Structure formats: C-alpha cells, structure tokens
Amino acid sequence: MKSTLSVFVPVLVHLLAPALRSQEPTPKPAEASAEAAPAAPRGLENAALVTSAENPTTEAKVALGKQLFFDPRLSGSGTMACVNCHLPEHAFTDQKPLSTKDDGKTNTRNSPTMYNVGYLDRLYWDGRARSLEGNVVAAWKAQLGGKPDAVAAKLAAVDGYAKSFQAAFGQAPNEANIGQALAAFLRELRSGNSAYDRFVGGEADALDAEQKQGWALFVGKGACITCHMPPLFTDRQFHNVGIGMKAETPDVGAAAKNAFDDPKKTGAFKTPTLRDVSRTGPYFHDGSAATLADAVRVMASGGIDNPHKDPLLVDRKLSEAEIGKLVAFLKALDGKVPFAPPELPK
C-alpha cells in the first residue's frame, strides 16, 4: 500500500492540477502595495484567492481587521464579537449546531469555518453573497446587530483605532472600510501545512497506514473527491444531499431569490471545505450530524432521498471499518498554522 500510494498520489495530483486550476476564480487585479500579503501555506500555493480591486490586501488592513474581528464594540449590545461564533481553537467555528445572534435569537444555519474563505467566489451556505466584503457587512448587521454609523463613531473616538484607520485607509472609520478591514483579515485566514500536504509534498511517512488507506478510499471507492477536490477540498458548487429536506418547511438553500433564484437548486448548499474538518463539528448546514463519523456515514450512504437530490449522491457501500479509515484520513487535513489573538485598542 505504501509503495503504491507513494507513486499514485503525486501522479493523481499532477493529473488533477489543470482541472483544479480551471476551477479557480480568476483573481481581480489589485493595486500595488509596498506591504506584501502573507504567503500561502503549504498545499495552497497554486490556489488563487478571490481578491478585490477596491480592497487590495495590506498588512495594515489585515492587522486592523483582526482587532475588529475580536472586538465586541462592533455589536449592537456591545457584548458580542465575530469571534463568538468563529473561535480560532475550533478552526473558526463554535462547535454548536446553531449559534445565537446578538439579539438572543437562534441562527437557522451552522457557523462555518472562516479558514480559506478567501478562495470562495460565493459566500454563505446558499451562496447569496458575491464578495467577502458584502458577506462581512451583511453578517455584521444581521448576526451582531451592528449599526454601522454608531459603531464607526465609537471606533473613531478610540485613539488606537483612529490611527489604525488612517494608516490603513487614510480616513476615519465608516461602514465600508470597517467591512474592508474585516474582509482583508479573513482573506488571509488560510489553513494548510497539514499532514496531507506534507504527504503529497513527498513525505511518505506524514500519513500513517490507516490514513493512507483512507486517502485511497477518498479518491476511489468512496468517491469523496468528486465534490471535495484538493487543494481546497471543495468544488465550490452547491448540491442537494438531502439534509433537512424532511422538515415540515425545508430550507430551500441556493434556490432562494436572494441566492441563485433557481428552483433546480432547491435544498442545495455549498460543498464545505474538508480542511480542518475534524475541528468544525457539528456538521452540515443545519448542524444535524454530531460527529465526523456521522457525517461520513450520511454522505457515503448516498445522502437522504428527496425529489431534488443530486444524482452524484449514491450509496458507496462502505463498511464501518472503511468509514473509520476515511475519518482517520480527514483528520490529516487539519492545518498547522499558528494563530495569536490581537490586543484591542482601549
């Protein structure tokens, strides 16, 4: 198994590379900056970020956005920050099926990881946001109850923030540049350097025997790679796998008018990345799978039948032992990227 995979994996990745690159969104030109953006972690060197010509990444914006992400002053109550639903120690998720908003109401969907969101051209589970900046501002208002003008005034009164906004944008805080700073930070939240990345890079012992068998199932019998394509381990598409479709009033997902407005996408949701997946449970858009093994069982069995289920979903006839090997492999996708929380201006 070891010798076969050591030859097979580099060949597979080489053969997939043109197709993977063709699926990468064409990055928009960014303004020149003396402050270079951080390099991509190992495994993501050839993946193209979805950038913004209106918001080129700089170190000053990223540092400011990092502070804002952790600052409860952005919320309506002044007690909740973005990080409350996206905790670094849980790969920027909160380990809850459904999180709670600033107003105490419960979200209808699970909080996804923020790692590698900079590679996505459509955001939210249903794809309704077409830019990271738009996603950030919408979530700021809807989840945190943020009132942009009031928050901007509050931040402008803090000397540290006033100086940081001038350094990053040459102007005082406002709705647009607060969103841009947060987006710049999130765009640089990239997870790689996993055991899988080291294995594909030529370190034959980076995966143990069970994980290598799981990788063989992932690309073979399990056919997981059909929708979870490396290097991002998502096809960035939207599929109905049946989750939540038996509810009295099912979530229509990507079919909604503010998303794709397409009845053919009823019950379809974004293929989630599998990077760091062992740390991002509960799983699926409704948080209905408590464990990674539960989620793998659902997918390997062909999802849940409904009139809109994607035909790609079929029963792969995996044994419990094979499911265990797949789970073992998925744990090898945990990134090794250090993260330190910021110090907030007083």
SULTATA-V238297 format. One record per residue. N is the residue number from 1. RES is the residue in one letter. PHI is phi in whole degrees, 0 to 359 (NA if undefined). NEAR is the number of other ideal C-beta (glycine too) atoms within 8 Angstrom. Layout:
# SULTATA-V238297
n: [N/N]
res: [RES/RES]
phi: [PHI/PHI]
near: [NEAR/NEAR]
This chain:
# SULTATA-V238297
n: [1/2/3/4/5/6/7/8/9/10/11/12/13/14/15/16/17/18/19/20/21/22/23/24/25/26/27/28/29/30/31/32/33/34/35/36/37/38/39/40/41/42/43/44/45/46/47/48/49/50/51/52/53/54/55/56/57/58/59/60/61/62/63/64/65/66/67/68/69/70/71/72/73/74/75/76/77/78/79/80/81/82/83/84/85/86/87/88/89/90/91/92/93/94/95/96/97/98/99/100/101/102/103/104/105/106/107/108/109/110/111/112/113/114/115/116/117/118/119/120/121/122/123/124/125/126/127/128/129/130/131/132/133/134/135/136/137/138/139/140/141/142/143/144/145/146/147/148/149/150/151/152/153/154/155/156/157/158/159/160/161/162/163/164/165/166/167/168/169/170/171/172/173/174/175/176/177/178/179/180/181/182/183/184/185/186/187/188/189/190/191/192/193/194/195/196/197/198/199/200/201/202/203/204/205/206/207/208/209/210/211/212/213/214/215/216/217/218/219/220/221/222/223/224/225/226/227/228/229/230/231/232/233/234/235/236/237/238/239/240/241/242/243/244/245/246/247/248/249/250/251/252/253/254/255/256/257/258/259/260/261/262/263/264/265/266/267/268/269/270/271/272/273/274/275/276/277/278/279/280/281/282/283/284/285/286/287/288/289/290/291/292/293/294/295/296/297/298/299/300/301/302/303/304/305/306/307/308/309/310/311/312/313/314/315/316/317/318/319/320/321/322/323/324/325/326/327/328/329/330/331/332/333/334/335/336/337/338/339/340/341/342/343/344/345/346]
res: [M/K/S/T/L/S/V/F/V/P/V/L/V/H/L/L/A/P/A/L/R/S/Q/E/P/T/P/K/P/A/E/A/S/A/E/A/A/P/A/A/P/R/G/L/E/N/A/A/L/V/T/S/A/E/N/P/T/T/E/A/K/V/A/L/G/K/Q/L/F/F/D/P/R/L/S/G/S/G/T/M/A/C/V/N/C/H/L/P/E/H/A/F/T/D/Q/K/P/L/S/T/K/D/D/G/K/T/N/T/R/N/S/P/T/M/Y/N/V/G/Y/L/D/R/L/Y/W/D/G/R/A/R/S/L/E/G/N/V/V/A/A/W/K/A/Q/L/G/G/K/P/D/A/V/A/A/K/L/A/A/V/D/G/Y/A/K/S/F/Q/A/A/F/G/Q/A/P/N/E/A/N/I/G/Q/A/L/A/A/F/L/R/E/L/R/S/G/N/S/A/Y/D/R/F/V/G/G/E/A/D/A/L/D/A/E/Q/K/Q/G/W/A/L/F/V/G/K/G/A/C/I/T/C/H/M/P/P/L/F/T/D/R/Q/F/H/N/V/G/I/G/M/K/A/E/T/P/D/V/G/A/A/A/K/N/A/F/D/D/P/K/K/T/G/A/F/K/T/P/T/L/R/D/V/S/R/T/G/P/Y/F/H/D/G/S/A/A/T/L/A/D/A/V/R/V/M/A/S/G/G/I/D/N/P/H/K/D/P/L/L/V/D/R/K/L/S/E/A/E/I/G/K/L/V/A/F/L/K/A/L/D/G/K/V/P/F/A/P/P/E/L/P/K]
phi: [NA/297/292/295/292/297/271/294/297/299/296/300/298/297/291/283/307/299/294/295/294/293/271/288/296/289/294/282/295/245/293/294/216/288/262/287/290/301/290/292/290/305/103/243/300/258/268/267/292/273/262/231/295/278/219/299/286/226/298/295/293/298/297/294/299/297/296/298/299/264/261/291/294/282/272/296/276/78/239/235/243/306/294/299/256/223/274/305/291/245/56/61/234/240/61/246/303/221/274/255/280/298/273/92/282/265/296/266/224/289/283/279/295/266/296/67/293/293/264/262/266/224/247/73/301/260/78/287/269/263/210/294/299/295/299/298/295/296/292/304/284/281/273/266/64/291/249/310/296/293/294/300/296/296/291/297/279/263/305/298/291/304/291/293/293/295/292/275/234/71/202/286/300/207/304/294/282/295/297/293/295/299/296/299/297/294/297/263/277/244/249/205/57/281/300/300/298/291/296/296/283/114/272/300/266/293/252/277/300/294/293/295/293/295/295/298/292/300/267/246/305/285/55/299/295/304/248/250/276/292/274/274/59/205/269/59/253/233/228/269/251/95/295/79/284/268/293/301/233/297/287/281/62/294/285/301/299/274/248/264/51/221/304/293/261/303/74/269/225/301/293/286/296/262/294/64/297/293/251/246/289/296/247/77/296/254/65/279/259/289/234/297/298/300/296/296/300/299/290/293/274/100/73/244/298/193/299/251/298/295/295/293/276/224/290/271/55/272/280/298/296/290/298/299/290/296/299/300/296/300/292/283/266/293/287/240/235/293/216/237/298/275/261/273/299/275]
near: [8/8/6/7/11/9/8/8/11/10/8/9/10/7/6/10/9/6/8/13/8/6/8/9/7/5/9/8/6/11/6/4/9/4/7/6/9/7/4/8/12/9/13/13/6/8/11/9/8/13/11/13/9/5/10/9/12/11/8/10/15/15/11/16/15/10/14/13/13/11/9/9/8/12/13/9/9/6/6/9/11/13/9/9/10/13/11/9/4/10/12/10/15/10/7/10/7/11/11/8/12/11/7/5/6/7/11/6/10/16/10/8/14/8/13/13/13/12/13/11/6/10/12/10/10/12/12/9/11/6/10/15/12/11/13/12/12/9/10/15/11/8/10/15/13/10/8/12/7/7/13/13/9/9/13/11/6/10/6/8/13/13/8/13/16/10/7/12/9/4/7/8/12/9/9/6/12/17/13/15/15/14/16/15/16/14/13/11/12/12/13/15/11/14/11/13/12/11/14/11/8/5/7/7/4/9/11/6/7/10/14/14/12/15/15/10/15/12/8/7/8/11/7/12/9/8/11/13/13/11/9/12/10/12/9/11/7/12/11/15/12/13/13/12/12/7/7/2/3/9/10/8/16/14/14/11/4/5/13/10/7/7/5/6/13/11/17/12/15/14/12/10/13/10/15/13/13/10/10/12/13/11/15/13/11/12/12/9/11/6/8/11/9/10/12/12/9/13/10/13/8/8/13/10/6/10/3/10/14/10/5/7/11/6/6/10/4/10/5/5/6/12/13/10/13/16/12/13/18/13/9/15/15/12/13/6/9/3/5/4/5/8/3/7/8/4]
